[in-house]
Amino acid sequence: MFASLASLAEFSCYSWLADLHRMSRRHKLSLFRLNLRLASGEQLPNDIEPLHGHIDEEFCRQNFLLDDICRVFVCGPPKMNDQLHRIFRSIGLANKLTVL
């Protein structure tokens, strides 16, 4: 999961997702990874990976296992949703994108 938020307090299910991330890493599973960017400048726990830069086509190609993607859920402002739809169309995954 890649998320950009104002603060951890804004992220209502953070503890549940952080636990899922930790269990996946502890058991050497590749089922879930949590990457966060916080506008507040809060320090992330050491085991949560920071999200750097913007999610663009290059980022998707470098960080997503494109052949393993079943569905991508996006929730954000319309401009961001449109941009991600264009990116996913260019990498052949537009049919797997669901905007919430």
Backbone as JSON, one array per atom type, in Angstrom:
{
  "sequence": "MFASLASLAEFSCYSWLADLHRMSRRHKLSLFRLNLRLASGEQLPNDIEPLHGHIDEEFCRQNFLLDDICRVFVCGPPKMNDQLHRIFRSIGLANKLTVL",
  "N": [[0.85, -1.16, 0.0], [0.63, 2.14, -0.9], [0.65, 5.28, 0.41], [-0.19, 8.68, 0.87], [-0.42, 11.08, 3.24], [-1.76, 13.62, 5.47], [-1.15, 13.32, 8.21], [-0.38, 10.76, 10.69], [-2.54, 10.57, 12.4], [-4.66, 11.14, 10.76], [-5.0, 8.82, 9.41], [-7.02, 6.41, 9.76], [-7.01, 3.58, 9.93], [-4.42, 2.89, 10.4], [-2.92, 1.43, 12.44], [-3.84, -1.2, 12.17], [-3.11, -1.79, 9.5], [-0.35, -1.41, 9.68], [0.31, -3.51, 11.4], [-0.36, -5.68, 9.74], [1.53, -5.31, 7.71], [3.88, -5.75, 9.22], [3.54, -8.44, 10.04], [3.61, -9.72, 7.55], [6.24, -9.2, 6.78], [7.67, -10.38, 8.91], [7.1, -13.09, 8.6], [8.2, -13.53, 6.19], [6.66, -13.15, 3.87], [5.27, -12.03, 0.8], [2.99, -10.51, 0.71], [1.94, -8.08, 1.56], [2.81, -4.68, 1.74], [3.65, -1.69, 3.29], [3.96, 1.64, 2.56], [4.57, 4.96, 3.37], [3.93, 8.5, 3.13], [4.14, 11.42, 4.93], [2.75, 14.55, 5.3], [2.98, 16.11, 7.53], [5.49, 15.83, 8.55], [6.01, 14.06, 10.53], [7.81, 11.49, 12.24], [8.23, 8.31, 10.91], [7.65, 4.95, 12.12], [10.52, 2.8, 12.42], [10.27, 0.41, 10.96], [8.45, 0.88, 8.96], [8.23, 1.71, 5.64], [9.32, 4.71, 4.12], [7.64, 6.78, 1.74], [8.86, 8.16, -1.1], [9.04, 10.91, -3.35], [6.87, 11.25, -6.24], [4.02, 9.36, -7.35], [4.47, 8.11, -10.31], [4.75, 7.01, -13.77], [7.29, 5.78, -13.99], [7.83, 5.24, -11.27], [5.79, 3.34, -10.77], [6.54, 1.24, -12.49], [8.97, 0.52, -11.29], [8.29, -0.23, -8.69], [6.0, -1.83, -8.55], [4.83, -5.14, -8.92], [4.0, -5.84, -11.8], [2.82, -7.97, -13.24], [1.59, -9.39, -11.25], [-0.5, -7.93, -10.23], [-3.81, -7.72, -9.27], [-5.92, -6.0, -8.69], [-6.2, -2.5, -8.29], [-6.78, -0.05, -5.96], [-7.81, 3.25, -5.7], [-7.95, 6.28, -3.98], [-8.57, 9.55, -3.83], [-8.01, 13.06, -4.64], [-9.74, 14.32, -7.57], [-7.93, 15.15, -9.67], [-5.57, 13.71, -9.1], [-6.57, 11.09, -9.29], [-7.25, 11.01, -12.02], [-4.69, 11.32, -13.15], [-3.43, 8.95, -12.25], [-5.02, 7.1, -13.57], [-4.3, 7.6, -16.24], [-1.59, 6.85, -16.11], [-1.82, 4.11, -15.45], [-3.16, 3.21, -17.7], [-1.17, 3.59, -19.63], [0.69, 1.67, -18.87], [-0.65, -0.6, -19.28], [-2.61, -1.47, -17.44], [-5.08, -0.36, -16.95], [-7.62, -1.52, -16.79], [-7.6, -2.7, -14.34], [-7.85, -0.84, -12.4], [-9.54, 0.72, -9.8], [-11.43, 3.37, -8.8], [-12.14, 4.94, -5.82]],
  "CA": [[0.0, 0.0, 0.0], [1.34, 3.4, -0.98], [-0.28, 6.3, 0.87], [0.33, 10.0, 1.22], [-1.41, 11.63, 4.16], [-1.33, 14.78, 6.25], [-0.55, 12.85, 9.46], [-0.85, 9.43, 11.09], [-3.85, 10.71, 13.03], [-5.63, 11.15, 9.67], [-5.04, 7.47, 8.84], [-7.79, 5.73, 10.8], [-6.71, 2.14, 10.06], [-2.96, 2.75, 10.38], [-2.37, 0.36, 13.3], [-4.2, -2.49, 11.57], [-2.28, -1.98, 8.31], [1.04, -1.56, 10.12], [0.43, -4.89, 11.9], [-0.37, -6.56, 8.57], [2.86, -5.12, 7.11], [4.87, -6.4, 10.09], [3.35, -9.89, 9.96], [4.07, -10.16, 6.24], [7.71, -9.17, 6.8], [8.17, -11.34, 9.91], [6.95, -14.45, 8.06], [8.83, -13.53, 4.86], [5.61, -13.22, 2.86], [5.25, -10.86, -0.08], [1.57, -10.26, 0.53], [1.54, -6.72, 1.88], [3.89, -3.75, 2.07], [3.1, -0.37, 3.61], [4.85, 2.78, 2.34], [3.82, 6.17, 3.72], [4.5, 9.85, 3.11], [3.34, 12.26, 5.82], [2.99, 15.97, 5.1], [3.24, 16.73, 8.83], [6.89, 15.66, 8.91], [6.14, 13.08, 11.62], [8.74, 10.39, 12.05], [7.6, 7.0, 10.78], [8.37, 3.87, 12.8], [11.64, 2.3, 11.61], [9.92, -0.71, 10.08], [7.53, 1.32, 7.92], [9.04, 2.33, 4.61], [8.83, 6.02, 3.67], [7.33, 6.95, 0.32], [9.56, 9.34, -1.6], [8.68, 11.32, -4.7], [5.47, 11.13, -6.66], [3.69, 8.12, -8.04], [4.39, 8.33, -11.76], [4.92, 5.76, -14.51], [8.57, 5.17, -13.6], [7.64, 4.7, -9.93], [4.98, 2.12, -10.88], [7.36, 0.18, -13.1], [10.04, 0.11, -10.37], [7.8, -0.68, -7.38], [4.87, -2.75, -8.63], [5.0, -6.39, -9.66], [2.89, -5.59, -12.72], [2.13, -9.22, -13.62], [0.89, -9.94, -10.09], [-1.56, -7.04, -9.79], [-5.19, -8.12, -9.57], [-6.79, -4.82, -8.58], [-5.61, -1.34, -7.64], [-7.8, 0.85, -5.45], [-7.3, 4.61, -5.58], [-8.86, 7.23, -3.35], [-7.88, 10.84, -3.73], [-8.65, 14.13, -5.39], [-9.96, 13.97, -8.98], [-6.73, 15.34, -10.5], [-4.69, 12.57, -8.85], [-7.22, 9.91, -9.85], [-7.09, 11.08, -13.48], [-3.29, 11.07, -13.45], [-3.15, 7.52, -12.06], [-5.69, 6.36, -14.64], [-3.44, 7.73, -17.43], [-0.4, 6.02, -15.88], [-2.17, 2.69, -15.55], [-3.47, 2.92, -19.1], [0.08, 3.51, -20.37], [1.42, 0.44, -18.54], [-1.51, -1.73, -19.61], [-3.36, -1.96, -16.29], [-6.25, 0.5, -16.7], [-8.79, -2.34, -16.45], [-7.47, -3.19, -12.96], [-7.9, 0.32, -11.54], [-10.84, 1.08, -9.25], [-11.37, 4.64, -8.08], [-13.12, 4.97, -4.74]],
  "C": [[0.9, 1.22, 0.0], [0.34, 4.49, -0.61], [0.45, 7.58, 1.21], [-0.75, 10.7, 2.01], [-0.86, 12.85, 4.88], [-0.61, 14.34, 7.52], [-1.04, 11.43, 9.75], [-2.23, 9.48, 11.72], [-4.97, 10.7, 11.98], [-5.9, 9.74, 9.13], [-5.72, 6.54, 9.85], [-7.45, 4.25, 10.97], [-5.21, 1.88, 10.05], [-2.47, 1.56, 11.21], [-2.66, -1.02, 12.73], [-3.32, -2.78, 10.36], [-0.81, -2.13, 8.67], [1.27, -2.97, 10.67], [0.46, -5.89, 10.75], [0.98, -6.5, 7.85], [3.92, -5.88, 7.91], [4.76, -7.92, 10.04], [3.88, -10.43, 8.64], [5.6, -10.2, 6.2], [8.27, -10.24, 7.73], [8.14, -12.77, 9.37], [7.47, -14.58, 6.64], [7.81, -13.79, 3.75], [5.68, -11.95, 2.0], [3.81, -10.43, -0.33], [1.18, -8.81, 0.75], [2.75, -5.9, 2.27], [3.26, -2.37, 2.26], [4.2, 0.68, 3.43], [4.05, 4.04, 2.56], [4.65, 7.44, 3.49], [3.57, 10.71, 3.96], [3.73, 13.72, 5.62], [3.4, 16.66, 6.4], [4.71, 16.67, 9.23], [7.1, 14.71, 10.08], [7.14, 12.01, 11.24], [7.95, 9.09, 11.94], [8.35, 5.99, 11.65], [9.44, 3.29, 11.87], [11.27, 1.2, 10.63], [8.89, -0.36, 9.01], [8.33, 2.12, 6.9], [8.46, 3.69, 4.19], [8.6, 6.01, 2.16], [7.98, 8.24, -0.13], [9.09, 9.65, -3.01], [7.2, 11.16, -4.97], [5.24, 9.81, -7.36], [3.47, 8.45, -9.51], [4.66, 6.99, -12.45], [6.21, 5.04, -14.11], [8.46, 4.53, -12.21], [6.87, 3.38, -9.99], [5.79, 0.96, -11.45], [8.43, -0.35, -12.15], [9.5, -0.55, -9.1], [6.66, -1.68, -7.42], [5.28, -4.01, -9.38], [3.82, -6.44, -10.63], [2.13, -6.85, -13.1], [1.3, -9.79, -12.49], [-0.29, -9.09, -9.62], [-2.92, -7.55, -10.24], [-6.11, -6.91, -9.61], [-6.03, -3.73, -7.86], [-6.75, -0.41, -7.24], [-7.16, 2.21, -5.21], [-8.36, 5.49, -4.95], [-8.1, 8.53, -3.18], [-8.62, 11.9, -4.51], [-8.76, 13.77, -6.87], [-8.73, 14.11, -9.87], [-5.77, 14.16, -10.34], [-5.28, 11.29, -9.46], [-7.06, 9.87, -11.36], [-5.66, 10.77, -13.89], [-2.96, 9.59, -13.32], [-3.84, 6.68, -13.13], [-4.85, 6.42, -15.93], [-2.19, 6.85, -17.29], [-0.72, 4.55, -16.06], [-2.57, 2.3, -16.97], [-2.17, 2.75, -19.88], [0.89, 2.25, -20.05], [0.53, -0.79, -18.69], [-2.35, -2.27, -18.47], [-4.62, -1.15, -16.0], [-7.48, -0.31, -16.29], [-8.74, -2.88, -15.02], [-7.59, -2.07, -11.93], [-9.34, 0.59, -11.11], [-10.67, 2.35, -8.43], [-12.5, 4.66, -7.06], [-13.59, 6.38, -4.48]]
}
